[in-house]
């Protein structure tokens, strides 16, 4: 009985961690739409170059949307 309880708790914890990771990835993708160079500098951001991925805008809040 004790082993079942431990396995049940481990399974519940793994499910919770997986669900929160998927939610975080989805929220990050939804909150970073593309931005133009002018909008980036107007928002106080800095245009940065990413290898093999083009340019992005590093905003003060920590997000880095792609430059269109």
HUFENWO-V915898 format. One line per field, one symbol per residue. phi: phi as a letter, one per 30 degrees, with the letter a starting at -180 (. if undefined). psi: psi as a letter, one per 20 degrees, with the letter a starting at -180 (. if undefined). A space follows every 50 residues. Layout:
phi: ???
psi: ???
This chain:
phi: .dddddddddddddddddddddddddddddcbddbddddddddicbdbcc eibicbcddddjdbdddc
psi: ghhggghghgggghgggghhgghggghhhhjmrqqrgghghhjjrppqpp pjjbqrooqhiiqmqqp.
